Amino acid sequence: MRFFSLLSFAAAVALSPAVASAQSSAPFEAISPESQVAKMGAGVNVIGGYDAWWDGGQTQFSLSDFGKIRTAGFSTVRIPLFAFKHLDKDDHLDADYFKRIDQVVDAALSNGLIVILDEHDFETCAKDADACAINLSNVWYELSEHFKSAPNSVIFELLNEPNGQVNDQIWNSWLVDLLAIVRETNPERNVIIGPTHWNSRNDLPLLKLPENDRHIIVTFHYYDPFHFTHQGASWADPETQKLSGIRWQGKPEEVAAINADFDKVAEWSKASNRPIFLGEFGAYDKFGKLDDRALWTRAVSDSAHTHGFATAYWYWDGGFGVYDAEKKVWVKPILDALIPK
């Protein structure tokens, strides 16, 4: 089954009761995607769907961390949701999960942060596109209905890093139908959409967005040079897993490579009249030297903002982290690279 055949299915789902909408701190007012990107500024990815917090388990995350994030100078948080596993037998998101999402959204909004709800089941989708199509339809019906009265500082991101079975042709078809589901209840909310191949900037020309929908922000992710940012990472390709000692020292040619990459993204943005959100960038700490990682992070962040992109660093804590959750202190060189004083 292909997703374009599922609109009738989604409409049928819409006849069943949904969880009550989240309480919002302000009524929804439409904002252009360009103005939204300007407000988003510098952000960070936080409390990913794999965090035990979502299931009530032991975790170092606290809702009070949103206050730390805002005080440090960030304007946006991107919340990766693994929502598929929380769909019940009737294809609704369970009430306990919605309660958790509401706690996160309300805590972030109360601290003046913009919130991106990012559906992050990309690995599942890469392996089984047919099942993914159904699950995405259900999830976005549920989330759209639930947050239809939320302020414009709540943004939807349809799917993180489509790849594998979710190729360009399939993704371009899906995104039209997913947008149709969202637009039933959120006609003017800004929605984030990125290209295939893990939100590769090189696939931006292949991304086909509906011309008449002008509440779209386009995203891409940036981890180049990959052998530097992912050296020793267990989830990377076998060659990269074995690497160590790769340096990035901020040489003119290294910085120029980043600027050249972002020049191309900016050219596409201007030609397509779509604002840009750099939704992930970061360098893993297993073998990467902290000074090198900080230099790279500053170069990417500075170039992105110079080009007019909003950003969200990957990640809040852990191997890429800007914050040491065990010691409860900022990783100062990374923080200073992201939020220069």
C-alpha positions as CSV (number, residue, x, y, z in Angstrom):
1,M,0.0,0.0,0.0
2,R,1.3,3.5,-0.8
3,F,0.6,6.5,1.2
4,F,-1.2,8.4,-1.5
5,S,-4.0,5.9,-1.1
6,L,-4.4,6.6,2.6
7,L,-6.2,9.9,2.6
8,S,-9.5,8.1,2.8
9,F,-8.1,6.1,5.7
10,A,-7.0,9.2,7.5
11,A,-10.5,10.7,7.0
12,A,-12.0,7.6,8.6
13,V,-9.7,7.9,11.5
14,A,-10.8,11.5,11.9
15,L,-14.3,10.3,12.7
16,S,-13.1,8.7,15.9
17,P,-12.6,10.7,19.2
18,A,-9.2,12.3,19.8
19,V,-7.5,13.3,22.9
20,A,-8.4,16.8,24.1
21,S,-6.2,19.5,22.7
22,A,-3.3,20.7,24.8
23,Q,-3.8,23.9,26.8
24,S,-2.0,26.8,25.1
25,S,-0.5,29.9,26.7
26,A,-1.7,32.1,23.9
27,P,-4.2,31.8,21.0
28,F,-2.8,30.8,17.6
29,E,-1.8,33.7,15.3
30,A,-0.4,33.0,11.9
31,I,3.2,33.9,11.3
32,S,5.2,33.7,8.1
33,P,7.8,31.0,7.9
34,E,10.4,33.6,7.3
35,S,9.5,35.5,10.5
36,Q,9.3,32.2,12.4
37,V,12.9,31.3,11.3
38,A,14.1,34.7,12.4
39,K,12.6,34.1,15.9
40,M,13.9,30.5,16.1
41,G,17.5,31.6,16.1
42,A,19.8,29.1,17.9
43,G,18.2,26.0,19.3
44,V,19.1,22.5,20.6
45,N,17.7,19.0,20.3
46,V,16.5,17.7,23.7
47,I,14.8,14.7,25.4
48,G,14.9,12.4,22.4
49,G,12.2,9.7,22.1
50,Y,14.6,7.0,23.3
51,D,15.0,8.8,26.7
52,A,13.5,6.7,29.5
53,W,11.6,9.8,30.6
54,W,8.9,9.2,28.1
55,D,8.0,5.9,29.7
56,G,8.4,7.1,33.3
57,G,11.8,5.5,33.7
58,Q,15.0,6.7,35.4
59,T,16.5,9.7,33.5
60,Q,18.7,12.7,34.1
61,F,16.3,15.0,32.2
62,S,14.2,17.4,34.2
63,L,11.5,19.8,33.0
64,S,13.5,22.5,34.8
65,D,16.2,22.1,32.2
66,F,14.1,24.2,29.8
67,G,14.8,27.1,32.0
68,K,18.5,26.5,31.8
69,I,18.3,26.2,28.0
70,R,16.5,29.6,27.7
71,T,18.7,31.3,30.2
72,A,21.8,30.2,28.3
73,G,20.5,32.0,25.2
74,F,18.7,29.3,23.1
75,S,15.4,30.2,21.6
76,T,14.2,26.9,20.3
77,V,14.0,23.2,21.3
78,R,13.5,20.4,18.9
79,I,11.8,17.4,20.5
80,P,12.4,14.1,18.7
81,L,9.3,11.9,19.2
82,F,9.2,8.2,18.7
83,A,5.4,8.2,18.5
84,F,4.8,4.9,16.6
85,K,5.2,2.7,19.7
86,H,2.6,4.8,21.5
87,L,-0.2,4.1,19.0
88,D,-2.8,1.8,20.6
89,K,-4.8,-1.0,18.9
90,D,-7.2,1.6,17.6
91,D,-4.3,3.7,16.1
92,H,-4.6,6.5,18.6
93,L,-1.7,7.9,20.7
94,D,-2.3,6.7,24.3
95,A,-3.3,9.3,26.9
96,D,-0.2,8.8,29.0
97,Y,2.0,9.7,26.1
98,F,0.0,12.8,25.3
99,K,0.3,13.8,29.0
100,R,4.1,13.5,28.7
101,I,4.1,15.5,25.5
102,D,1.9,18.2,27.1
103,Q,4.3,18.4,30.0
104,V,7.2,19.0,27.7
105,V,5.5,21.5,25.5
106,D,4.0,23.5,28.4
107,A,7.3,23.6,30.2
108,A,9.2,24.8,27.1
109,L,6.5,27.4,26.2
110,S,6.4,28.7,29.8
111,N,10.1,29.4,29.5
112,G,9.6,31.3,26.2
113,L,11.0,28.7,23.9
114,I,9.8,27.7,20.5
115,V,8.9,24.0,20.3
116,I,9.4,21.7,17.3
117,L,7.6,18.4,17.5
118,D,9.7,16.1,15.3
119,E,8.5,12.7,14.3
120,H,11.7,10.7,14.6
121,D,10.8,7.1,13.6
122,F,13.0,7.4,10.5
123,E,14.8,4.1,11.0
124,T,11.6,2.2,11.2
125,C,10.3,4.0,8.1
126,A,13.6,3.3,6.2
127,K,13.0,-0.5,6.6
128,D,9.2,-0.6,6.0
129,A,7.7,2.2,4.1
130,D,4.2,0.7,3.8
131,A,3.8,0.4,7.6
132,C,5.4,3.8,8.1
133,A,2.8,5.4,5.8
134,I,0.0,4.2,8.0
135,N,1.7,5.1,11.2
136,L,2.7,8.6,10.0
137,S,-0.9,9.2,8.9
138,N,-2.2,8.2,12.3
139,V,0.4,10.1,14.3
140,W,-0.1,13.3,12.4
141,Y,-3.9,13.2,12.6
142,E,-3.5,12.8,16.4
143,L,-0.9,15.4,16.9
144,S,-2.6,17.9,14.6
145,E,-5.9,17.5,16.4
146,H,-4.4,17.7,19.8
147,F,-2.3,20.9,19.2
148,K,-4.7,22.7,16.8
149,S,-5.2,25.5,19.4
150,A,-1.5,25.7,20.5
151,P,0.3,29.0,19.9
152,N,2.4,29.5,16.7
153,S,5.5,28.7,18.7
154,V,4.6,25.0,18.4
155,I,5.9,23.8,15.0
156,F,5.4,20.4,13.4
157,E,8.2,18.4,11.7
158,L,6.7,15.6,9.5
159,L,9.6,13.1,9.6
160,N,13.2,13.2,10.6
161,E,15.8,12.1,7.9
162,P,13.7,10.1,5.4
163,N,15.9,7.5,3.8
164,G,16.1,3.8,2.8
165,Q,12.7,2.7,1.4
166,V,11.5,6.3,1.7
167,N,13.0,7.5,-1.5
168,D,12.4,10.9,-3.3
169,Q,9.4,9.7,-5.2
170,I,7.7,8.2,-2.2
171,W,8.6,11.1,0.1
172,N,7.3,13.7,-2.3
173,S,4.0,11.9,-2.5
174,W,3.7,11.4,1.3
175,L,4.5,14.9,2.2
176,V,1.5,16.2,0.2
177,D,-0.8,13.8,1.9
178,L,0.6,14.4,5.4
179,L,0.3,18.2,4.9
180,A,-3.4,17.6,3.9
181,I,-3.9,15.9,7.2
182,V,-2.2,18.7,9.2
183,R,-4.0,21.4,7.2
184,E,-7.5,20.1,8.1
185,T,-6.9,21.4,11.7
186,N,-3.8,23.6,11.3
187,P,-4.2,25.5,8.1
188,E,-1.6,28.1,8.9
189,R,0.8,26.5,11.3
190,N,4.4,26.3,10.1
191,V,5.5,22.8,9.2
192,I,9.1,21.7,8.8
193,I,10.0,19.3,5.9
194,G,13.4,18.1,4.7
195,P,14.7,16.2,1.7
196,T,15.6,12.5,1.6
197,H,19.0,10.8,2.2
198,W,18.9,11.8,5.9
199,N,17.9,15.4,5.2
200,S,20.8,15.9,2.8
201,R,21.4,19.3,1.4
202,N,22.3,17.6,-1.9
203,D,18.8,16.4,-2.2
204,L,17.1,19.8,-1.8
205,P,16.6,20.1,-5.6
206,L,14.6,16.8,-5.5
207,L,12.2,18.0,-2.8
208,K,8.8,18.8,-4.4
209,L,6.7,21.0,-2.1
210,P,3.2,22.2,-2.9
211,E,3.5,25.7,-4.3
212,N,0.3,27.0,-2.7
213,D,1.4,26.0,0.8
214,R,3.5,29.0,2.1
215,H,3.7,27.9,5.7
216,I,6.6,25.5,5.2
217,I,10.2,25.7,6.6
218,V,12.7,23.5,4.9
219,T,15.3,21.7,6.9
220,F,18.6,20.0,6.3
221,H,21.2,18.3,8.6
222,Y,25.0,18.8,8.5
223,Y,27.7,16.5,9.8
224,D,30.5,17.2,7.3
225,P,33.3,16.2,7.3
226,F,31.6,13.0,8.5
227,H,34.9,11.2,9.3
228,F,35.6,14.0,11.8
229,T,32.1,14.4,13.3
230,H,31.4,10.6,13.6
231,Q,34.9,9.1,14.2
232,G,34.4,6.0,16.4
233,A,30.6,6.1,16.4
234,S,29.2,2.6,16.7
235,W,26.2,3.3,14.5
236,A,28.3,4.7,11.6
237,D,29.7,2.7,8.6
238,P,32.5,0.2,9.4
239,E,35.2,2.5,8.2
240,T,34.1,5.4,10.3
241,Q,33.7,3.2,13.4
242,K,37.4,2.4,13.2
243,L,38.6,6.0,12.8
244,S,40.2,8.1,15.6
245,G,42.5,11.1,15.7
246,I,40.8,13.0,12.9
247,R,41.4,16.7,13.5
248,W,39.4,19.8,12.5
249,Q,41.4,22.9,13.3
250,G,39.5,25.8,11.7
251,K,41.9,26.2,8.8
252,P,40.8,28.7,6.1
253,E,40.1,25.9,3.7
254,E,38.1,24.0,6.3
255,V,35.9,27.0,7.1
256,A,35.6,27.8,3.4
257,A,34.2,24.3,2.7
258,I,31.4,24.9,5.2
259,N,30.6,28.3,3.7
260,A,30.5,26.9,0.2
261,D,28.1,24.2,1.3
262,F,25.8,26.7,2.9
263,D,26.1,29.0,-0.1
264,K,24.5,26.3,-2.2
265,V,21.7,25.8,0.4
266,A,21.1,29.6,0.5
267,E,20.9,29.7,-3.3
268,W,18.3,27.0,-3.3
269,S,16.4,28.8,-0.6
270,K,16.3,32.0,-2.5
271,A,15.3,30.4,-5.8
272,S,12.6,28.3,-4.0
273,N,11.4,31.1,-1.7
274,R,11.6,28.7,1.3
275,P,13.4,29.7,4.6
276,I,15.9,27.2,6.1
277,F,16.3,25.5,9.4
278,L,19.5,23.6,10.1
279,G,17.9,21.0,12.3
280,E,20.9,18.9,13.4
281,F,24.7,19.4,13.5
282,G,27.2,18.2,16.0
283,A,30.5,16.3,16.5
284,Y,30.8,13.1,18.6
285,D,33.1,13.1,21.5
286,K,34.4,9.6,21.6
287,F,37.6,10.4,19.7
288,G,37.0,14.0,18.7
289,K,39.1,16.5,20.6
290,L,36.9,19.0,22.5
291,D,38.8,22.0,21.1
292,D,38.4,20.7,17.6
293,R,34.7,20.0,18.1
294,A,34.2,23.5,19.5
295,L,35.9,25.1,16.6
296,W,33.8,23.1,14.1
297,T,30.6,23.9,16.0
298,R,31.3,27.6,16.0
299,A,32.2,27.6,12.3
300,V,29.0,25.8,11.4
301,S,26.8,27.8,13.7
302,D,28.3,31.2,12.6
303,S,28.0,30.3,8.9
304,A,24.4,29.1,9.3
305,H,23.3,32.3,11.0
306,T,25.2,34.4,8.6
307,H,23.3,32.7,5.8
308,G,20.0,33.4,7.6
309,F,19.3,29.9,8.8
310,A,17.8,28.9,12.2
311,T,19.7,26.1,13.9
312,A,19.3,23.3,16.4
313,Y,22.4,21.7,17.8
314,W,22.5,17.9,18.2
315,Y,22.4,17.2,21.1
316,W,21.5,18.4,24.6
317,D,23.6,15.8,26.5
318,G,25.4,12.5,25.8
319,G,28.2,12.0,23.2
320,F,27.5,15.2,21.3
321,G,26.2,17.1,24.3
322,V,26.3,20.8,25.1
323,Y,25.4,19.9,28.6
324,D,26.9,17.4,31.1
325,A,23.7,15.9,32.6
326,E,25.7,13.9,35.3
327,K,27.6,16.9,36.6
328,K,24.8,19.3,35.7
329,V,27.1,21.8,34.1
330,W,27.4,23.2,30.6
331,V,30.1,21.9,28.3
332,K,31.4,25.5,28.1
333,P,33.5,25.3,24.9
334,I,30.4,23.9,23.0
335,L,28.0,26.3,24.6
336,D,30.3,29.3,23.8
337,A,30.5,28.1,20.2
338,L,26.8,28.0,19.9
339,I,25.9,31.1,22.0
340,P,29.0,33.5,21.7
341,K,29.3,35.9,24.6
